[in-house]
Amino acid sequence: MAVLPMKKITIAGMKKDRKTVLEALQRMEAVEIIDADEEETKDTAFSKADTSEQRTQFERMASRIDDALEILNQYAPDANSGLKAKLAGKEALSASDFGTVVRSREQTLNYANEIVQRQKEITEAKAEGPRIETQIESLMPWMKMDLPLDFKGTAKTAALIGTVPEAVTEDSVAEAIYQYAPDITGVNVDVISSDDEQSCLMVVCLKKDAPQVDEALRRMEFARPPVSSRIPSEEIAALRQQMQDNNKKIEELQSSIASFAEHREDLKRLYDYFVMRADKYQVIDELAQSNRTFILTGYVPAEQADEVVSALTSRCELAVDLADPDPDEDVPVKLHNPKLAEPVEGVVENYSMPGKNDVDPTTPVACFYYFLFGMMLSDACYGAIICIITGILLKKHKNMDGGLQRSLKMFFLCGLGTILSGILFGSYFGDLIPTIGSLMGKDIKIWNWIDPLHQPMTMMTFSFTVGIIHIFTALGILMYSLIKHGHVLDAIYDGVFWYMLVGGLIVFGLSYESFCGMLGFDAAVVSSSAGSVGGWIALIGAIGILLFGGRDSRNWGKRLAKGAYALYGITGYLSDILSYSRLMALGLATSVISSVFNTLGAMSGNVILFIIIALIGHVLNILINMLGAYVHSNRLTFVEFFGKFYEGGGRKFKPFGMNTKYIKVTK
């Protein structure tokens, strides 16, 4: 387990070589570049360049291509997307092939613009559809009318066409008009259609009476219809044709967008090109520069420092300085662990990277993580299935995404831990083998070290034992870290005394038959004399914690009060140990659910039904309990284990590199 030591690298060079240096660093992905301090460059020949305009331009073009790819995937789905794309990994592209992408960028960007523009036309056309439908719907009540809706009348008559918001008859409308306009010569009312919500009317009168009739109709909430120079039936037919043409246009636009699928890979590559250019201008923005020179500062892993310096100085004339960072600097953290522990780095990162005073906990986490996971899933066949699936994926897709690859490796090793636990507990698809044997009239016995179903207290005791070892290991790491930093007395106060208190109490308890009986033992595990020794050791530990738990206070009253509060932490240790009962609980859950489905299948009395029920049950069981094992393994690690020694708060090392989504340029 190790946090790689970092060197602070400072590079000074000519401005004409800036591009060469940045491209080399981007390819090597070994240096995290620091933003130049404006205070340090103040009143000097150096300053920071403002590249926000160029960076924004590249980000905008990358965004345009991303939009185009998203649109293209709607009409021509990408066969290599989602989980399949992650398994396949990024496309490896040589520098010369990547140069081809750069040279054809204008054409490819035009493809993206075309796709986005056609999608915009599709959106507009789709918005036109509801408008046309609304027009057709508004004209449907006028279908029986054989005159245009904008008909005004003849030379001597006036035609008033519109609607009233209720069901009416011709006589009721005429009567209302005469009531409001008694002086008119006459009026003719034609109800085109009528329902409970509205009535469509055409009212004809002499032109001289038109103003009075119009006023009378207004009092009846008369409203004019949409103006049209064609009769309603012809207008509806024209609108329906317009709807068909609009739908056809949408289909043609969609097909034209789908035709760009042959350029999908070019679009992906150009997207990554623009992202890389934007990242480079972001770095340029962080450099200290004069008219002819630049200074770049950053962090590089010590083991890669010489290689980086050699690669840069072989390309151009540079002044490079390597130095140890100051103790108060915010140095990024990069982990380096053995192959068996490396997959668990993601678990550590999910909690927090190691802080300045922390040791890298990855290796001890890995030593327990796989076994804790295995105890909670606890079936050898389930573990074998996990190993087979993850092993096949790892072997078949060697170029997969790094994070996914690490997760699959972790679950492969968790599968091995599950196989071990399954063998110890005699679980192979639960009690499937004995169940099949009973159906065949045979009594098949499976070897096991502990039978969780019939020896729950023994299983509980074993879980607590694992928990005590886990917690004591955390205390050991705390002591190691304190001694490493020269705090030997603190290691005694915060480690040895707690070992004495907790360990002594455990030995003391194991000397009593009643306590041992609770744990499933027939008699006391240790002798009374050993128990007495354990009790005295626990007492010494308690006194040590009482006296030194608040050692940061010089006032003895406050010191003892803080020591008493620290001593109260023993309840936290007891609570933590009890938390490991989840190892037994989840292991039992797996076994019980497996047995239930095996029994249900056997009760059917039919081989085919037995296979179907058992298959469905075990698939559900492995999925549900895998999730539970993963969650609770993390919980035991984050709370019970890290809570004893790990502070975290470190910042992950993020080197300037090819932050690509689809491709990786071969070095």
N, C-alpha and C positions, 0 to 999 in steps of 0.2 A: 504494500500500500504506500502510495507516494503522491505528494503534490510536487509537480516538477518545479525546480527553481527557475526563476526568471532573471533575465538580464535586461537592463535598460539600454536600448540601442539609439544612438544619435548619428544621423547621416547628413553630411553636408556635401552639396554638389552644385554643378553648374545647371542653370535653368534649362539649358538645351537638352540635358540628360534626364530631366524630370520624368518625361513620358516613359523612357526606357526603364528607369528605376521602379516606377509605379507598376508597370506591366509585369516586371520580374517579381515584385513582391506579391502582386495579385495571383500570379501563377503558383508561387511557392506556398502561399497561405500559411505563413509562419510568423508574421509580425502584426501585432495589434497597434495601430497608429494612434498617438495621443494628439488631441486638439491643442495647438500651440496657445500658450498663455499670452493674452493680449497685453497684460501688464509687463511681462518680460520683454516684449518687442516694442514697448512704448519708448519713444525718444531714441530709437535706433533706426538703422537703414532697413530693417525688416518690418514687414507688415503682413496681414492676412488678406488674401485675394477674395473677392466676392464672386463666386461662381454659381450663385443661386439661379441666375437666368439660364445658363447652359444646363444645369442639373434639372431644373424644372422642365426644360424642353425635352430632355431624354426621358424623364419620368412621364411626361404627357404622351410621348410616342409609345412608351411601354404600356401605358394604360390603354391607349387606343388599340394596340395589338391584343391586349388581354381581353378587351371588350369584343373584338372581332372573333377571337377564339371561342369565347363563351357563346356568341351568337351562332358561330359555325357548328358548335356542338349540339345546338338545339335542332338543327335541320340535317346534320350529318354526324351523328354521335361518333366520338372517338373510340375506336376499339381498344386502344391502350390508355385507359383512364382509370381512376379510382384505385382500388387495391391492386389491380393488375399492373398499373403503371408503377406503383410503389415497389411491387415485387420485381418488375423488370429493371427498375433503376433508371438513372439518367442515361441518355444517349451519349456514347463516347464519340467525340469529334476531334479530329486532328487539327493542328493549328492551320494547315493549308486549307482544309475544308471549311474551317471557321472563317478564314479569309474570304472564301467564296460567298459566304453569307453576308459579310460586310460589303463586298463589291455590289451585290444585287439588292442592297437594302432599300433603294428607292422604289424598285418594282414591287418588292414584298410589302412595303408600307402602303403602296397604292392598292394592293389587294385588301389590306386591312381597312383602308378608307372606303373602298367599294362595298365591302361587307357591312360596315357600319351605316353607310348611306342607304343601302337597300333595306336594311332593317328599319331605318327611320321611315322609309316609304311604306313598308309593311305596317308599321305602327299607325301611320296616317290613314292608310287604306282600311285598317281594322276599325279605326275610329269613325270612318265614313259609314260603315255598315249600320250601326245603330241609328245614325241620323236618317239614313234611307228608310230603315224599318219604321221609324217614327212617322215619317212622311206618309208611307203606305198605310199605316194604321189610322192616321188622321183622315185619309181620303176614303177609306173603306165605307163609311156611312153615306158617302155621296155617289156610290156606284150606279144608282138608278137614274142619276141626273144626266140628261143628254145635252147639257149646255156647259161651257167652260165656267169655272168658279169666278172668273173676272168679268162675266157678262154684266153689262151695266143697264141694258134695256134697249128700247127701240127709239125712234125719233120722238114719239110722244109719251112713251112710258118709261118708268124707272124700275129696275130690278134690284131688290135688296136681298142678298144671299148671306146666310149666316146660321148661327146656332143659338139656342136658348138652353139653360142648364136644367131641363126637366122634361117630362113626357107631356106633350100637348097635342091638341087636335087642330084642324084647320079652322073650325068654328070658334074655338076658344081663343085662338090667336087673333082672328078677325074682330071678335067681340072686344078683346083687350085694346086693340088698335083704335077702334071707334070710341072706346071709353076715354083714351088719352088724347085722341085727335078727332073730335066730333064733326069738324067742319070739312073733312075731306070728301071728295066726290065718290070715291069707292076704292076698294082694295081686293086683290086676289091672293090667297094664301095657298101655297102648295107644300105639304109636309113630305120631304124626300125620304126621311127615316126618323124613327123615334124609339127611344127606350127610356128606362128609368133615370138615366144620367143626363141625356141630352136629346134634343130634337134638331134635325137639320131642315131649314126652311128656305123657300124662295118666295118673297113677297113682291107683287107687282102692283104699281099704282101709277097715276098720272104724274108727270114730271113736276107739275106745280105743287102736288101734294107730297112730294118726296121728303122735304125737310120735316114735315109734321109726322109722317109715318116713321121716318128714321128716329125721331125723338121718342115716339111711342115705343118703338122696338128697344131702344136703349134702356127705357124704364123696365123692360122685361129681361134685362141683362143679355141683350142680343150681342153676339160676337162674330166678327168677320172670319171666314176660313182662310187657309193659305191661298194666295193668289196663283192662278194657273191659267195659261192661255189655251189649254187643252181640256176636253171633257174628262171627268175623273177616271173613267175606265181606261182611256188612252194614257193618262198621266201615270196611273198605277202600273200599266204594262211597261211604260218607259222606265219607271223607277225599278221595276223587277229586273228589267234588262240591265239597268245600271248596276244593280246588286250582283247579277251574274258576272258582269264585266269586272266589277271590283274584286269578287272572289277569285276570278281567273287571274287577275293581276297579282293578287297575293300569292297564289300558287306558283306563278311564273317567277316572282321575286324569291320565293322560298327555294325553288329549284335552282335558280341562278346562284344563290348563296351556297347551297349544297355542292355546286360544281367547284367551289373553291377548296373542297376537301383535299384535292391533290397538292395544294400549297400549305397544308396544315403544318407540316414539319418545318417548312421555311419560316412560317409565322412564329412557331415556338422558338426556333433558333434566334430569330431577330429580336424577340421579346427579351431573351437572356442577354443578347448583345447590348440592348439599350439599358437594361438593369445594371450591367457591368460598367457601362459608360457613366451612368448616374452615380454609381458608387465611387468611381474614380474621381469625378468632379467633387464629390463630398469630401474625399481625402485631400484633394488640392485645396479646398476651402479651409482645411485644418493646418496647412503648412505655413511656416514662417518663410517669407520670400522677400528678396530684394529685386533690383532690376535684372540682375544676372545670376543670382544664386538662390538656393532654397535650403532649408533645414527641416529634416524629418525626424521626429522622436517617437519611440514606441517601445513595446515590450516584446521580447522573443524568448522562447524556452532556451535555457542554457545549453541543452544538448544539441540545438539546431543553430546556435549563434554563429559558430565558425563556418558552417555550410552557407548560411545567408550572406555573411561578409564575403566569402570567396565568390559566390555567385554574382554579387553586385559589383565587386571590384574588377571582376573579369570582363564586365561589359563596358564600364566607363570609369573615368577618373573620379574617385570619391574619397572623402575623409570620413571614416567610420569609427565610432567610439563605443565600446561596450563597458558597462559599469553595473555594479550591484545597486538595486533600488534602495532608496532611503527607507528606514523602518516605518515611517509614517505615511509612505506612499500607498495609494490604492492599487495594489498590484493584482492583476487578474490571476485566476486559478485555472490550471490545467492538470487533470488527473492522469496518472499512469499506473495501471494495475496489471497483474497476471491475467492470462486469458480466461481462467475460470471465474475471476472476480469482475473483470471488465464489464460483463453484461449488466451488473447491478449498479453501474455508475449512474444510470438513468434514475434509479430509485433515490440515490443520494442527491442528484441534481433537483429532483422534484421537491425535496425538502429544502435544501440550501447547499450551496457550495461551501467547502471548509473556510472558516475565518482564519485570521492571522495566527491565532494560538491553537488552532485545531490540527489534529492529525487527520489524514485521509482515512475515513472509516469504511471504505468500500470493501476491503478484503474481509474484515470481521463481519460486516453485514452479509456478505456473500456466504460465509461459512455457516451462518444460521438461517439465512433467508430460504435457501433451497430446502433445508430440512423442515423448517416451520411450515412452508407451503405444502410439502409432502405429508406432514402429519395431519394437516387439515383436510387434504383431499384423500389421502390414505387408502388408495386402491391401486394395486400393482398394474392391473390392466388399463385403468384410466391413465396412469403414468406412461405406460407403453404407447398408448394411442397419442398422447401429447408428444412424446419423443419421435414417433414415426412421422407425424404430420409436420412438426417443426423441422425435423431432420431433412425430410424430402424438400421442403420449401427452401431451406438454407443451401442444400446441395444443388438444387435446380436453378435457383436465382441468386447467383453469387454477386450480381451487380446491383442488388436491391438497395433501396434507401437505407442510409446508415442507421437511423433511429429504429426503423422496423427490424433491421437485421439484428441489432442489439437486443430488442425485445424478444425476438424469436429464439435467440441463443439463451436468454434468461429462462424462457419457458421450457426450452429443451432440458436445461439443467434442473429446473423445478420438476420436470417429468421424471428425471432420474431420482430425485428425492422422494417423489410419490411412489415410485417402484419400490424403493427401499422400505418406506413406511408400510406399503401394502404387504410386502413379504413378512415384516415383523408382526403385523396385525392379522395376517392370513386372509386378506381380502382380495379376491379376484372376481371383478364384477359382483362385489358383495359376496353372498353365499351361493353364487350361481352353480359352482361345481358340486357342492353337497346336494343342492336342489335337483340338479339333473340326475345325480346318483340315486336320490330317493325315488324319482320317477321310474328309474330302471331297476328299483328294488335292491340297490346297493348302498351301504353305509360308507361314504367316502369321508375321510378325515383330512383336513388341511393343517399343516404345521403352522403354529403361530407362537410368538413370544408372549403377546398379550392379546386377549380376545376382548375388544372394547365393549361388545354387547353384553357379555357375561361377566366381565371384570371391570366395571366402570370405575370403581374406587382405585384399582391398580392403575388404570389409565389416567385418572385424575392425578394420582401421586407422580406418575411419570411426567405428566404435563407440568406440574409444579417444579419438578426437578429440572426440566429443560429451562423453565423460566428463571430459576435461581442461577443456573449456569450462565444464561443470557445476561442477566442483570449484573452478576459478578464480573463477567467479561467487560461490560461497560465500565464498571468501577476500575478494573485493571487498566483500561485504556486511558481513563482519567488520570490515574497515577502515573502512567507512562508519559503522558503529555506534560504533567506538572514537573516531573523529574527532568524531562528533556529541556524544559525552559528554566531549570535551576531552582524550582520551588519544591525542594525535598520535604520540608516541614509541612507544606500545604498538602502534599501527597499523603502524609501520615494523618493529618487532621481530617481531610475530606475523603480519604480512601481507606486507610488501615482501620481507623476507628469504626467505620461503617461495616467493614468486613467483620470486625470483632463483634459488633452489636448484632447484626443480622445473622451471621454464621453461628454465634454463640447461642442466640435464642432458638435457632433451628435444632442445634444439638441438644439443648436443654429440653425442648419439647419432645424430641425423639426418645428421651429417657423415660417418658410417661406412657403407660399402656393405653390410657384413655385417648391421648392425642394420636398415638400410633394406630389405635383402633379406628379412628375417624379416617385415617389414610389407607385403611384396608390391611394393616398388619395384624398378625395374631398376638404379638407381644412387642415389648419395647425393643426398638432397634439398637439402642446403645445402653450401656450400663448406667446405673444411677451415679456412679463416681464420675463417669465421662460427662454425664449430664450436669453434675455439679461444676466440673471444670468449665463446661460451656456456659453455664450461668455466670460464673465469675468473669469469664472473658467478655461476655455481653455487658456486664456491669462496668468493667473497665472501659469498654468502648463507649458506653453511655456517658460515663463521667468525662471521657476525653471530648466527646461532642459537646457536652454541656459547658466545658471550660473553654474550648477553642472554636466552637461553632460561631461565636460572635467576636472573634479576635480582632476584627477591624476597629472595635471600640476600645478606648483606653479606660473609660469609666467601667468599673467592675459591675456596677448594678446593671447598666445597659448590656454589658458583655454577657452576663449570666442570663439576662432576659432573652437576648438573641440566641444564646446557646440552647435555652429551653425550647425556643421556637424551632431551632434546627433539629433538636432531639425529637420534636413532634413529627418530624419528617418520617419517622419509623412507620407511621400509618400509611404514608405514601408507598413505602417499600412493600408493606403487606398488601396494599391495594394492587400494586404492580404485579406481585406474585400471583394474586387471585386472577388477574387478567389473563393469565396463561391457561385458565380453565377453558378458554375458547378453543384451544388445541383439541381438547377432548370433545367439546360440544360439536364442533364442525366435523371432526372425524367420525363421531357417532352419527351425525346427520347423514353423512355420505353412506355409511354402512346401513343405517335403518332404511333410507329411501331405496337403496339397491335391493335390500332384502324384501321390501314391500312389493316392488315390481316383479321380482323373481317369484314371489308367492302368488301374486295375481296371475302371472303367466302360467304357473303350474296348476292353479285352480281351474283354468279353462279346460284342461284335459285334452287339448289339441296342440300338436307340435307347432303348426303354423301360427296359431294365435299366441302360443308361448313365445315364439321368436319375435313376433310383431310387438307384443306388449313389453317384453324385455328390452328390445331395441329402442323403442320410443322412450321408455323409462330411463334407460342408462344414458341416452343422448341428453335428455333434459337434466339428469342428475349431474353429469360431468360439466355441462355448461353453467348451471347454477352454482355448483360448489367450487368450480374453478374461479368464478368471480368472487365468491366469499373468501376463498383461500388467498387470492391476490390482495383483496382489500384488507383483510385482517393481518396478513404478513406485513404489509406496509404500516398498519396501525401499531403493531407490536414493535416494529423497528423505529418509527417516528416518536412514539410516546415513551414506551418502557425502556428502549435501548438508548436512543439519542438523548432522552431526558436526563441521563446520568452524567454525560460528559460533553455533549456536542453543542456548540453555540451556533455555528454556521455564519451566514452573513457575507460569505465571499462572493466575488464577482467572476462569472465564467469568462474564460479567455476567448475572445472573439477576434481572430486575425482578419486582416484585410485580405479578402480572397474573392473567388468567383461565386458570388451569391446567386447561383443560377437555379432555375426551377425545372428545366427540361434537359439541359445538356451539361456535359463536363468536358472541358477541353483537355486532351491528353497532354501531359507535361513533356 
